[in-house]
Amino acid sequence: MAAIIHYGLGSVYVSAPRCSLDRAHKTQPLKSLPEPITLKKSLSFLSDESWVIRKRSLDEAYSVILDHCASRKLNSLGKQIHTHIAKRNIVDDLVFLGTKLVFMYGKCGLLDDAAEVFDEMLERSIFTYNAMLGAYVSSGKHWEAIELFAEMHFSGNGGDAHTCSCLLKACAGVQNEGLGSQIHGYAAKSGFINNAIVINSLVSFYDKCGNLDDAKLLFDRAGSVDVVLWNTMISAYASIGMMDEAMVVFEEMQSEAVSPSSYTFVAALKSCEELSCGMQIHALVVKYNLESDGYVGNALLVMYSKCSKVAEAEKVFGCITNRDDICWNSMLAAYVQNGMYDASLDFFIQMARNGKETDRVSIIGVLSACGRSGNLLSGMEIHGFALRNGMDMDVQVGNTIVDMYAKCSKTSYMENAFKRIPEKDSVSYTTIIAGYVQNNSFMKALQVLHETPLRNIFVDELMTASLLLASRGLKCISKVREIHGYIIRRQWSDTVLQNTLVESYGACGEVDIARNIFELIEAKTVVSWTSIITFYIQNGLTSDALHHSFDMIKSGIELDSVAILSMLSVASTLSALRKAKEIHSFLVRRCMHLDESISSSIVDTYANCGALDISYSVFGSFKNKDLVLWTSMINAYGMHGQGAKATELFMKMEAENFVPDHVTFLAVLSACSHSGLVDEGLYFYNRMLSVYRLEPWPEHYACVVDLLGRANRLKEAFDLIQGMKISPPAAVWSALLSACREHSNMAIGEIAARKLLESDPQNPGHYVLISNLYAAAERWKDVQEVRTTMKLKGLKKEPGCSWIEIGNKMHAFTARDASHPQSNAIFDKLLEITEKLETIAGYKADTRWALHDIEEEEKVKILHGHSERLALAYGLLMTGEGTPIRITKNLRVCGDCHNFSKVASRIYKREILLKDAYRYHHFRDGFCSCGDYW
């Protein structure tokens, strides 16, 4: 119902807020706020009895208060003023005040109230229409605004510049360039085209519709350009990522001597991609004395945060005088985004102590910090705070709580938090699916998918990527194909999805499909390249991985640490020293070799390529070494049989106050095992338990068992296994079984064999190890039974393969391999070598290493055709005298090939570096670095 107020020329309806003005609210005294003097005067006008003779002053008083309510969004006070207007029933200009009411309600976001006032006004001015248009646009009701203009135009009311501005914003909101162009024409026809407000709106409209060319054309033709238009143009470029162009406009503005506003600096700072640029703008901010401005200060803070300059962000924060919630939350976000999680928690506490009311944004920020840092206790405290304040029901807060528990590996808490979210959205389901995947609960992740149709949840690209990861974890090729089909039906060409498909098919062993998908990716990212390289490594296609690594470099794509580590991993796996040096040189040119994670990988790579001296040189070049770098060097010494140096380096590391972790102890125990340093190994194992209070991993037990087993202390090794606090895994029994075979201990060996198959019955390597145990004892019937069991289970022994780097290419060989283009020359060279070793050095094949029940002559042929000998023959054939020969084998080198290599190194005066599945062997002058202990 509306109050009818009569005056001179007719009646005007003025709507009360949702009820009759005659019976609106009980009359309440208006509360005066401590605002500027104009507001106080306006309030005094309302209580002054002499208002009868000063009606114009009363209208002005109402107007000032309504404007104040609109600017501060004080909808409660605005409704009280509305009630006063209706109850007093005598005002001078109801069209004027009705327009003010529409404007106030629109600014306060009360669109229904604004529309009710507007609809009940019998007379409306152009300003009334503009107020209602503005209300629709600010509320996102763009089509309603366009329809209102049509009604306005049909009723004969012409618009003005502000009308055109509102309509252009509405057209931009619905992305209707054609309709906006008509408004452009209307503005030109009506003579508003040179109005600054219209020009600004046109430039903004064309920008938002993606037509930056027309926006720039209008900007260039504007002639006298005000600061608002400059700001619009800077923001237009920044919004589509054209940061350089945005900065050019900013610099042109400076050269035109246009005084920037706070919005100018905000737009310019958003365009900054480099710290130096941001600092220059900061200097201008200081020059114009705007550093304390909250709006500008917040933009500076965000800029420094993006550039990882948190200390500078803190200084800016300290200079802002009136910090609003946005500033506080931006500072909190700066800590979180830069990995300063403890600082973010401290800052959150500081916010509370400063009386800042915690909002949804700050809760989400601090929960993210807890999740990323794995700080479960603090995360639970923040969750409790959110519960007490009713925030956990907010879907975004709820999603972040779910993510926090997922990252803290608390899936039961994660599930409970998910159940509490009342209105779950697509992000909720994506978060819990990703949480299950992170915690290896792949089946649960796929089961959640069944709920989405019931909740009317659309499975988008992000959720699909998580489902692919779950399928990859299960190695379920049928599910991967099903999801792939869904992606094709949706016609998605998202690069992230394509990368995940490559990884998923690769994990399932579908080499050709993964390769084809990779080739179809148009805009390959560094993740695309890393995915295909990793997939090749996982499937044993190291040569392909190396080829793609250098293709990635040639593509000119910006490499990240993951890509570099993948490349180093390939060179390391292949023991490709030349390639390792090329990658290292590339990193040095890019100044990327100083990164801590990369430096330790360089040490590992050179060690795996047989260049221990270069490994140590890289290690020694770093003054500030971290624990990972120390561990890498200790492991490098151990791999090359230099156990004494490994233990010496370990103690030097301790002397420099580094605290060894599980991995460091694993490296030094392995070094002791490879070098036969039994007492030293047991010393370090006991220090790990008693001094550092570290619970052994299965890998530590396997190392100690191997250490004792190699020394023929099999009873001690068996007792250690019996005393383990956890169920002994396959690796432990495998280490014991290898030692039993070496020392012909069938009693313990058969126990180890039985336990090994109970632990992991699907690994073909275990059956081969058991078969070798029986073969060494010449129990051929048992050997045959083991091999028959393998066939029935569909298990195949991994074929032996050796490779050598000659020139810029890797050459691979299998046993008795005749596929190489120079096969005839290689076999001729091998025959020459064998005859020379037999004649000069008295070499004779040790047929005990041919574990087959066949004639001696056949055993000799088998040994002579081993892959490492073919690689050695090719190396001697293709390299000059004195050149070291580097060979890599995927399996353990047999005793006869080990002896053959020792003799060959002496007769041919060559250093032969042979890396097998366990360690490096340096053959020089008839001796091996392992001391025949491997």
Stockholm file with secondary structure:
# STOCKHOLM 1.0

chainA/1-934         MAAIIHYGLGSVYVSAPRCSLDRAHKTQPLKSLPEPITLKKSLSFLSDESWVIRKRSLDEAYSVILDHCASRKLNSLGKQIHTHIAKRNIVDDLVFLGTKLVFMYGKCGLLDDAAEVFDEMLERSIFTYNAMLGAYVSSGKHWEAIELFAEMHFSGNGGDAHTCSCLLKACAGVQNEGLGSQIHGYAAKSGFINNAIVINSLVSFYDKCGNLDDAKLLFDRAGSVDVVLWNTMISAYASIGMMDEAMVVFEEMQSEAVSPSSYTFVAALKSCEELSCGMQIHALVVKYNLESDGYVGNALLVMYSKCSKVAEAEKVFGCITNRDDICWNSMLAAYVQNGMYDASLDFFIQMARNGKETDRVSIIGVLSACGRSGNLLSGMEIHGFALRNGMDMDVQVGNTIVDMYAKCSKTSYMENAFKRIPEKDSVSYTTIIAGYVQNNSFMKALQVLHETPLRNIFVDELMTASLLLASRGLKCISKVREIHGYIIRRQWSDTVLQNTLVESYGACGEVDIARNIFELIEAKTVVSWTSIITFYIQNGLTSDALHHSFDMIKSGIELDSVAILSMLSVASTLSALRKAKEIHSFLVRRCMHLDESISSSIVDTYANCGALDISYSVFGSFKNKDLVLWTSMINAYGMHGQGAKATELFMKMEAENFVPDHVTFLAVLSACSHSGLVDEGLYFYNRMLSVYRLEPWPEHYACVVDLLGRANRLKEAFDLIQGMKISPPAAVWSALLSACREHSNMAIGEIAARKLLESDPQNPGHYVLISNLYAAAERWKDVQEVRTTMKLKGLKKEPGCSWIEIGNKMHAFTARDASHPQSNAIFDKLLEITEKLETIAGYKADTRWALHDIEEEEKVKILHGHSERLALAYGLLMTGEGTPIRITKNLRVCGDCHNFSKVASRIYKREILLKDAYRYHHFRDGFCSCGDYW
#=GR chainA/1-934 SS CEEEEEETTEEEEEECSSSCSTTSSCCCCCCCCSCCHHHHHHHHHHHCGGGGGGHHHHHHHHHHHHHHHHHHTCHHHHHHHHHHHHHHCCCSCHHHHHHHHHHHHHHTTCHHHHHHHHHTCSSCCHHHHHHHHHHHHHTTCHHHHHHHHHHHHHTTCCCCHHHHHHHHHHHHHTTCHHHHHHHHHHHHHTTCTTCHHHHHHHHHHHHHTTCHHHHHHHHHHTSSCCHHHHHHHHHHHHHTTCHHHHHHHHHHHHHTTCCCCHHHHHHHHHTCCSHHHHHHHHHHHHHTTCTTCHHHHHHHHHHHHHTTCHHHHHHHHHHCSSCCHHHHHHHHHHHHHTTCHHHHHHHHHHHHHTTCCCCHHHHHHHHHHHHHHTCHHHHHHHHHHHHHTTGGGSHHHHHHHHHHHHHTTCHHHHHHHHHHCSSCCHHHHHHHHHHHHHTTCHHHHHHHGGGTTTTTCCCCHHHHHHHHHHHHHHTCHHHHHHHHHHHHHHTCCCHHHHHHHHHHHHHTTCHHHHHHHHHHCSSCCHHHHHHHHHHHHHTTCHHHHHHHHHHHHHTTCCCCHHHHHHHHHHHHHHTCHHHHHHHHHHHHHTTCTTSHHHHHHHHHHHHHTTCHHHHHHHHHTCSSCCHHHHHHHHHHHHHTTCHHHHHHHHHHHHHTTCCCCHHHHHHHHHHHHHHTCHHHHHHHHHHHHHTSCCCCCHHHHHHHHHHHHHTTCHHHHHHHHHTCSSCCCHHHHHHHHHHHHHTTCHHHHHHHHHHHHHHCTTCHHHHHHHHHHHHHTTCHHHHHHHHHHHHHTTCCCCCCEEEEEETTEEEEEETTCCCSTTHHHHHHHHHHHHHHHHHHSCCCCCGGGCCSSSCHHHHHHHHHTCHHHHHHHHHHHHSCTTCCEEEEESSCCCHHHHHHHHHHHHHTTCCEEEECSSCEEEEETTEETTTTCC
#=GC SS_cons         CEEEEEETTEEEEEECSSSCSTTSSCCCCCCCCSCCHHHHHHHHHHHCGGGGGGHHHHHHHHHHHHHHHHHHTCHHHHHHHHHHHHHHCCCSCHHHHHHHHHHHHHHTTCHHHHHHHHHTCSSCCHHHHHHHHHHHHHTTCHHHHHHHHHHHHHTTCCCCHHHHHHHHHHHHHTTCHHHHHHHHHHHHHTTCTTCHHHHHHHHHHHHHTTCHHHHHHHHHHTSSCCHHHHHHHHHHHHHTTCHHHHHHHHHHHHHTTCCCCHHHHHHHHHTCCSHHHHHHHHHHHHHTTCTTCHHHHHHHHHHHHHTTCHHHHHHHHHHCSSCCHHHHHHHHHHHHHTTCHHHHHHHHHHHHHTTCCCCHHHHHHHHHHHHHHTCHHHHHHHHHHHHHTTGGGSHHHHHHHHHHHHHTTCHHHHHHHHHHCSSCCHHHHHHHHHHHHHTTCHHHHHHHGGGTTTTTCCCCHHHHHHHHHHHHHHTCHHHHHHHHHHHHHHTCCCHHHHHHHHHHHHHTTCHHHHHHHHHHCSSCCHHHHHHHHHHHHHTTCHHHHHHHHHHHHHTTCCCCHHHHHHHHHHHHHHTCHHHHHHHHHHHHHTTCTTSHHHHHHHHHHHHHTTCHHHHHHHHHTCSSCCHHHHHHHHHHHHHTTCHHHHHHHHHHHHHTTCCCCHHHHHHHHHHHHHHTCHHHHHHHHHHHHHTSCCCCCHHHHHHHHHHHHHTTCHHHHHHHHHTCSSCCCHHHHHHHHHHHHHTTCHHHHHHHHHHHHHHCTTCHHHHHHHHHHHHHTTCHHHHHHHHHHHHHTTCCCCCCEEEEEETTEEEEEETTCCCSTTHHHHHHHHHHHHHHHHHHSCCCCCGGGCCSSSCHHHHHHHHHTCHHHHHHHHHHHHSCTTCCEEEEESSCCCHHHHHHHHHHHHHTTCCEEEECSSCEEEEETTEETTTTCC
//
